[in-house]
Amino acid sequence: MSAAVNVIRDETFDLAFRFATETNEHIFLTGKAGTGKTTFLKYLISHSSKNVVVAAPTGVAAINAGGVTLHSLFQLPFHPFLPNPASRDELLARLKYSKNRLDTLQKMDMLVIDEVSMVRCDVIDAIDEILKSVRKNHTELFGGVQVLFIGDLYQLPPVAVRHEWDILSEYYQSPFFFDAHCLKKEMPVFIELTTVFRQSDSVFIQLLNNIRNNMMDEDSFEMLNDRYSADFRPDIEEGYITLTSHNAQADAINERELNRLFGEEFTYEASVEGDFPENSFPAEKSIRLKRGAQVMFLKNDVMGRYFNGKIGVIDYLSDDEIKVNAGGELISVERETWENIRYELDSKEGKLKQEVMGAFTQFPLRLAWATTIHKSQGLTFDKIMIDAAKAFAGGQVYVALSRCTSLEGIVLLSRIPPRAIACNAHVVEMHQRFSNRNLPDRFEAARAAFLQKLFSDIFSFERLEDPLRKLNSNIFRFHAALSGNAVQWADDLAARIQYDSEVGNKFLGEISRLLSGNERIESNHNLQKRITQAAVHFDRRLYDSMQMTLSPAIETESKEVAKEINTSLVQIFNILQDVYHSIQYCFNDFVLQDFLKHKFDYKPAGKRINIYAAAKEETGTSGGTKGELLKRLKAWRNEICNKYNLPVYMVANQASLSMIASRLPTTDNELAEIKGFGKVKVKKYGADILSIVQEFCEENNMR
């Protein structure tokens, strides 16, 4: 969890937060511009006890959200994904995830997709297929990962170029994310933030609502076009910024206005370290400025002096310092650093962490006589001029208008025709169909289902089925290379866990019955009592199973066999350890949020399990002085194996060393009589072995 975030919360905000943190429901969090969607995301990251991964469709959006791009996280192809078996097989076949990436996708509890209005439907289907595959969970949507979609569908839509949509339209009703096939059976909970923090003028808010809902009438158009003034030329002190539909328009305005200024021009180059793709740069790599230039801040200041989107005028420039006059306040601006991150699993902590891949350092400023409507998404301005005559994407006019805090702060440089206002009818229909319905009741049901899932993770032992099956298969396959009664040992472990599974599943049936009422778990005394009783029953049994797995009564002299079996043993131990940690909480009164924090704070013990003879702890097997000699011989053998990267049998196996410790050979001929020692080994290792035996015998007066 990150540092605390101060926010203004209302009932809907709190309900959305509880859906995100106390259920496993997929959520679509929406809301018109200025309702606090970005604030909610920051608050969630700061306060959630889940492993959360944040992703966005573009590099800049990902950097601003403190996350990664969807394409980099999932290695998505840039061509369309078709919802059919052939396309799915091709997608999964080309995935080449590193261990860190697999750990990230398998460990995450929640995926946040920010700016989802720009995410195409086929991308959602591809993500669903990938998560089901890597998490080996084909029965749950997104492989059991909770997905939080954040965005406003009335703003910038997904990009679907004509030749791609010609293909996709045979499978999808629209390019929007909600038409993904995987969401048809399980639509996310629709939660709309409605309190507008950006605007306070009720007339302006109603005008924006009319645009969103395709309800513009003659009075609304008249009110809007009253703001038209083609020849408007404000003084720079007024702080107007022009919003355009295309980059070329904004660049031309900024270049023209900069050239009009007298005085020395300064150029500031960014510092780029490590991996930071150019298309994700949050500021210009090279910034050209003059005194008097209008600029926009590109980052929120930790000291609160400026925020992303604040407008000001350059007051002073030097090679290392910039001062900006913003609303009469002189701000000394320093270089800021943005980080390009990736998620990976911290094996010691057992949690996802962000690893910095690269850094971009630059003054957080951009020329701001003009910017594009696209780049203005998420920003707030007091005074704007809008040139949207060439607006080419649905939602652009709404985005532009909703950037401003008041209708009086807007000047239209071109009249806005009705065709530029119309919102996508499919979006309007979806919005009306899924408006908040019985959310409190749905929350309680979803919370109970989430609790049932949490208890199932603890008491069903289902997670152990695959690694146990793999362990038994390998032990049967390699039993000839294993010492001791390996098959019996594996059968005993499987029988213990099978018994616990049967008892646990009976208990889960009782939990389901006790959760089916209206009473919450925190006040359900019968359920609390049964949970504590279950903890008492499983506590010692789990501990014994962990010890049995940690110190297996099997050994092998084959590295390859050891590697196969070690993998299953470590998986089994880690699952048992995780369940055991959860059981320890169940001795207390069960409070959902406290339990989730208990799980989140869990730091797994990094126990080492290795059945390879050369790596096992040397304790001697024959007792007394002979056991000590065997210990020395094994230490010598292991040193040779490690030094020259040799398998055990190439030097001396366990049986040969035990025979040497028993017979105490003194000559090459006596050593050659030991099974496993021919002329080659005697010649290569004989002197070392005989020296160890002689030294040991002298120390113990055995000759």
N, C-alpha and C positions, 0 to 999 in steps of 0.2 A: 504494500500500500504506500502511496506517495504522501506528500505533505498535504495538510488540510486545505480545503478550498471553501471560501466564504460565499454563500449563495443565498438568494431569496427563494424560499421554498413555498409551494402551495400544495393543496391536497393531491392534485394530479401528479406533481413532481414526486411527492412521497410515495404514491402508489406505484409509479413507474420504477422508482428505486427498489421498492420491495419486490415487485415482479422480477427485477433483474437479479436481486441478491437472495431472495427466499424461495424462488421457484426455478424450474428448468425450462420455462416457457420461452419460445422464440417471441421477440417483441419488435414491432415497428413503431419507433418513437418519432412522431412527426410534429409539426406545428409551423405556423406561418413565420415569416422572418421576424426576428427579434424576440422570440418566446423563450429562449434559453436552452436550445438543444446542445450547443457547444458547452455551456456551463454544466449541464447535466452530465455530459461525458466526462468532464474533468472531475466532477464530484464523485462519480461512480468509480473512476480509477483510484481516487484517493481513499475511498471508504469500503471498497469491495473486498471480501475475503475469498474471492475466486481468482484463479489464474486467468487473467484477461489479456487478450491479444487484440490490438487495435490496427485496423487496416482501412485503406481508402483507395479509390480508383486511380488517383493521379499522384505523382511524386510530391507536388507542392501541398496537396491536401493531406497526404500522409505525414509530411514533415510538420505541418501546422497542428495536426491531431496528435503528434507524438507517437506515431505508429509507422507502419510499413505499407508498401503498395500491395494490393491483392495479387498482382502478377508475380511479384518477387516472393511473396510468402508461399504461394502455391505452385510457382513455376508454370503459370497458365500459358497456353499457346495464344498467339495474337490473332489466329484465325477463328471463325465461329465454331462453337461446340454444338453438335447436334444431339438431341436426346434419344439416341438409339444405341443398340449394343455395339455396333462397329465403331462408332465415334468414341464410346466409353472405353472400349478395349484399347483403342489407339492412344487415348489420353493417359490411361494408367500405365501403358507399356513404356511411354516415353519419360515417365517420372524417374528422376535419379536423385533422390533426396539423401543428404548427408545424415549421419546419426543425430547431429544436433537438430536438424530440421525435423526429423521424425520424432525426436523427443518432444519438441515444441508442439507439434500437431497432436501428439498423443496425450500430452499432459494438460493442454489448455482446457479450461472449463467453459470459457465464454469467448466468442469471436465478435468483436464490434466492427461493423462495416459502416463507416462514416460517409457522408455525401452519397447515400445510396441512390439518390435520384439519377445519378450519372452511371450507375452500374446496370449493365444489360442483363436480360433474363437468362441467357445461356451461360453467362459467367456464374450465376448462382447455381445452376444445375451442375456445372463442372466442379464447383467447390463441394457440393453435396456428394458427388461420386468419389472425389479424392478423400474426403474425410471418412466416409464409410469404409474405404479400402484401407487406409493407413491405420485406422483405429480398430479394424476387424469387427466392425459393428454395422451390419447391413440392415438391421431391423429398425433403427432409429434415424430420424432425419438428421443430416449432418453428422452422422456417426455418434450421436449423443452429445455433441457440443451445443451449448445454448448460443443462439445467434441474436444479437441486438442490431437491428437495422436502424440507422439514424439518418434522417433527411427530410426534405420537403419536395414532394413530387411536382409541385407547381413551379419549382425553380428549374435549374438547368437539367434537361433530359439526357438519357443515355445516347451515345453516338452510335448510329446504325447507318453506315453508308449504304447507298442504294444496292450495290451488287451483293453486299452481305445480307441485307434485309430481304432481298429476293429469295435467298436460300432459307433464312430463318423464318420467314413469314409462313412457310409451309408447316411449321411446327408450333409457332407461337402466335398468340393473339395480338401482342404488342411487345415493344422492346423493353418495357419497364420490368423491374425486378420481380414485382408481384405476380407476373405471368409465367414465372419459372415453373416447370412441370412439378418439381419436388415440393412446391408450396401449395399445390392445388388441394392436396389431402389434409394439409396441416398449416393453415394460414396463421401467421404470427398474430399475437395480441396487438390490437391497434390502440395506441395511446397517443392522444393529441394534447400537447401543451398549448394552452389557450391564452394565458396572461401575456400581453404584449408589453415588453419592457422598453423596446426601442421607441415606439410612438405613444404619445399620451392624448393626441387629438382624436376624439371619437369619430369626427367626420372623415378624417383621413383613414382611420382604421377601417371604417365601413366601406370606403372607396376601394381599398386594397382587398377587402373581403369580396366585393362585387367582381373584381378582376379574377380572383381565385375561383369563384363559383360560376363563372360565365353568366353573370347576372348584370352586366353593364347595360344601363338604359340611357336614354337621351340626356337626362340630367347629369348622370355620372360622366359621360363623355364631355359634356359642356364644362363641368367642374375641372376635369383633367386638362382640357385644351385651353382653359383660361390661363394656364401656366405657360402657354406658348409665347416665346419672344425670340424670334430668329436673330435679331441684331443685338442681343444682350451682351454687354462687355463689362464685366465687373472689375472693380479695382482689386489688385492682388491682396490688399489687406482684408478683403471680405472673405477670402478663403474658400471660394467655389472650386469644385473639381468637376471636370467633364467626364461623363461615362459614355463610352462608345461601344459599338457592337463588334468592331474589328481591331486587332492589334495595330495595323498600319495607320488607322485613324489616330489612335492614341499616341503612337510614336511620333507622327508628323506634328501633332499639336505640341507635344513636349519639346521636340527639336526646334520648332519655330519660336516658342516662347523663350527657350534658353538662349537662342542666338540673338534675341532682342536685348538681352541684358548686357550692360557694359561691365568691365572689370575682369580680373584674372579668372581663368577657368582651372579648376582643380580636378584631377582624376584620381579616384581611389580604387585600387585593385583588391579583389578578395583573395583571401588565403584559403586554399583547398587542401585538406590533408586526408589521406587514405581514400576510401571508396565513397564518393559522393557524385552520383550521376548528374550531368549537366542539366538534364530536363527536370531535375528536382531542386535546382538552385532556388532558394527562397528570396533572393535579391539578385540584382544585376552583378555579374562578375566584375564589371568595370563601370563605376558610377562617375558621371561628369556633372559637376556642380559649379554654380557661381553664386556670389552674394546676391540675395533677392530672389533666388529660385524657390518656387513652391514645391514642397516635398510632403511625402506621406510616410509616417512611421510604419514599419513592417513587423514589429514585435511588441509584446507587452513588456513594459519595464517592471522589473522586480520591485523597484522603489515607488511605482505608481505614478511616475512623472508623465508617461505617455503610454498609449495603447495602440494596438494594431489598427491602422486606419486614421489615426489622428493627423490632422493637417497643420502644417506650419511653414514658415519662411526662413530660408538660410540667412543668418545674421552675421556669421563669422566663419572663415575657413582658413585652415593652415594644413600643413602636411599631415599632422597627427591629431587635429582637433576640429570638431564641427560644433557650432552653436546654432540652435534653431529657436526662433521666436514663435511660440504656439499660444495664441490667445493672450498675448501680453506677458507670458512667462518665458524667460530665457533658459533654455535647456541645453546643457553641455552633453553632447552625444558621444558615446564611446562605441568601439566595435563590439558587436555581439556575435556569439557562436551558435549555429544551429547544428544539430547532430543527426547523422543518418544512422539509424539503429537497426538491429535485427534481434529477434527473440531466440533465446536458447535456454535449455534446462540446466539449472545449477544442480549438479548431482549431489552435492553436500547438503544443500538446503531443500532439495526436492521441489523447488519452485521455478517458474519461468522468470528469467531476468532479461533486461535489455543490454545488449552488447553494442558499443559504439563502433561502427564500421568506418566512419569518416566524419569530418567536421568542415563546415563552411563558415568562415569568419569575415564579416564585412560590416560597415556602418548600416544600421537597420533603416535605410532611407531609400526612397525612390522618387524621381521626378513625378509631380502629381498635379500638373495642370490638367492632365487627363489620365484615365486608366480604362481598361475594358470592363464591361459588365461582368464578364466571367471572373476576372480577378477581384472584382468588388464583392463577390458572394461571401457573406459572413461578416462584412464590415459595416460600420455605421458612420454616416456623415451628417453634418448639420445643414450643409448647403451643396447642392449638386446641379449641374447642367447636364441634360440628357440628350444625346443625339442618337436616337434609335431608329432612324428612318430605314436603315439597312439591317435591322435585327433579323437574323436568319433562323434562330432557334426558339421554339416555344418556351415561354417562361422568362425570356430575357427582359422584356419590358417590366414584368412583375418584379424580377430581381432588382432592376435599376430603381424603380420607384420605391421599393421597400427598403432601400439602403438609407433613405433619408428619415430624419426624426420628425419632420412635419411637412405638410403640403406646401406651406409658405416657403420652405427652403428649396423647393424644386423649380427649376426653369427648364422648359422644353425648347430645344433648338430646332426641332422639327415636330410637326403635328403627328400624333400617334393615330393611325387608322385602325378601324375595328379588327382587321385581319391580324394586326400585330398583338392585339390584346387577347384574342381567343385562346382559352386553355384547352388542353387535350380532353375531349369528352370522356374518354375511357378512364382517365385519371379522376375526373369529377365523379363518375359513376362508382368507381372503386372506393373513393373517399366517403361517399354517402353510404355505401353498403356496409362498410366496416367501421363506421363511427362507434365510439365507445359504448358498448352494450353490456350492462350487468358486470362491469369490471370488478367491483368488490366481491361478488359471488364467485366469479371466475378465479379471482386471486386465491380465495380460501380453498377451492378445490385443487388449484395448481400447487398450492403450498403443501397440502396433504399428500399429493402425488409425489412431490419432491422429497418429502420426508420418507415416504415408502421406498423411494429409490435409494436414498442414503442408507436406510436400514438394510436394504437388500445388498448393498455393497459391503456391509459389515457382516451380515449373518448368513448370506446364501453360499458363500465360498465359491461362487460361480467363476470368479476371476482366476481361480486356481486350476480349472479344468484343463485348459490348453497346455500350460507348462507341465502339469502332472502327466498328461497323456504323452507329451514329448519326452519327459524323463523316463517313463516306463518303457516307451518304444526304444529309446537309446540303450537303456540297461539290458533289455532283451537282445538287442542287436549286437551289443559289444560285450556281453556277459563273459565271454572267454578271456577278454583282456582285463577283467576286473578282479581284484582280490576280494576275499571274504564272500559272504553270501549276499551279493548285491541284489539279486532278484527278491529275496526275502525281505531285505531292508526296505526296498522300494514298495513292496506290497504292504508292509507295515505302515509306512508313511501314508500311502494312499488310503488304507483302511481307516486310519485316524481321521483324515480329512473328510472322508466319505461319511463317517459317523457324525462329525460336526456339521456337515452340510445337511444331513437329514434332520438333526435336532434344530438347526438354524432355520430351515424352511418351515418347520412346524411353528416355530416362534413367529416367523414373518406372517403366517396366516392369522395369528392372534393379533399382531400389530395392525394388520389391515382392518380387522374387525373393530379394534379400539379407535382407529383413526377415522372410521366411517361416520362417526357422529359429528355433531356441530362443535364439540368442545375442542379447543386448541390443546396441543400437546403440553404446553407449558403449565396448564391448569388441570390436566387429565391425570389424576393421582393414580388410578389403576394402571395406566400405561407407564407412568414414571416408575412405579414399583416393579412392573414386569421387566422393564429395561435394565434396572439395577440387578435383578435376579439373573438375567441373561449374562450380564457382565461378570457376575460372580462365577457362573458356570463355565464360561469360556476362557476366563483369565488364565488359569493354570494350564489348561489344555493347549491354548495357543502358545504359551511360553515353552512348553515341552516340545511342541511341533517345531518351533523356531530353533531350539537347541538341536533337535534331531537333524534339521536341515543344515544348520551351521557346522556341525561336526559329523558328517556322514561316515558310516562305517564301511566305506568302500575306498579303493585306491586303484590307480592304474599307472603303468609305466609308459603309456602312449600319450603324447601331447595332444594328438588329434582327438582321441576318445575323451580325454579330460576336458578339452575345450567345449565339445558338444554337451557333455553332462553338466559342466560348471555353469553354462548359460542357463539351463533349466533350473538348477539349484538356486542360483542368484535370483531369478525371477520369482521362484516360490518363496524364498526367504523375504524378499522385498514386499511381496503381497501380504504375507503373514505379519510382517513388521508393521505395515500400514494398518491392517485390521486390528492388531494388538494396540496400537496407539489410539485408534478410535474407541476401542473397548474401555480404555482407561478413563476416557471422558464419561462413559456411561455409568460410572459409579456415582456421579453427581446428578443433580436435577438437570434434565435435558432441556436446554434453551437453544433454539435453532441457530441464531446468530452467533452465540458463544461457541457452539459446536463447530460451525464453519470456520471461526477464527482459530479454534483448536487444531483443526485440520490444516488450515493455511500456515500456521506457525510450526508445523511438524518438520523436523529435521531428521531424515532417516540416518541411522548409523551405517556408515560405509563398511560393512563387514566383508571380509575377503573369504571366499570359499574356493578351494582348489583341491581336487582329488588327485592331481598329478604327483607322483611319488617324490619327485625331485623338489617339489615346492612345499610339501606338507611339513608341518612342524615336526622336528626330529625328537622323539621321546624314547627311542630304543624299544625293542620288542622282546628281548630275551632275558631282561632283568639283570641285576648285578653288574659285574665287571664286563661280561660279554656284551651286555646291552650298551655299555659305554663305548666299547670298541666298534660296535655296529653303527653307533651314532657318528663316530669319527669317520668311518669308511663312507657313510652316506654323505657327510659334509664334504669330503674330498670329491666323491663322485659328482655331487651337485655343482661344485665349483668348476669342474672340468666341463660339465654339460653346459653351464651358463657361459663360460668363457669362450667355448668354441661352437656354441649353439647346436649341441648334439642331443639327440633323444637319449633317454636313460639306457635303453637296451644296447646302444652302441658302446657304452662304457662298461656298465655292470648293473644287472637287474637286482631286484630285492632278494631273490632266492640265492644268487651267487654271493652277495655280500653277507647274508646270514650264514652261509656255509663257511666262508672265510673266517668270520667271527667265532665260529664253533671249532674249526680244525686248526686255526693258527698256523698257516703254512710258513716255512722258513726259507724255502728255495723255489726257484722257477719251476722245477719239476713238480713239487708239491702243489704249487699254485695252478699248474696246468691240469691237475686232476680235478679241480673244481669245475662243476658243470657250468658251461657258458664261457669258460676261459680256454681259448685255443692259443696256438703259438703267436699269432698276431697280437692279441690282447696282452699276453704275457710280456712280449717284447716291448709293447708300447707303454703299458701301465704297471708291469711287474715290480719295477724298482720302487715306485711310489707306494704301492700296496704293502710290499714286504717291509718297507721302512716304517709305515704306520703300525703294522702288527708288531714289529720288533720294539719300537718305542713304547707301545702300550704294555707289552709283556714285561719290559724292564721296570716300568713305573709300578707295576703291580706284583713284582717278584714272581712271575709265572714261568720262568725258565730256570 
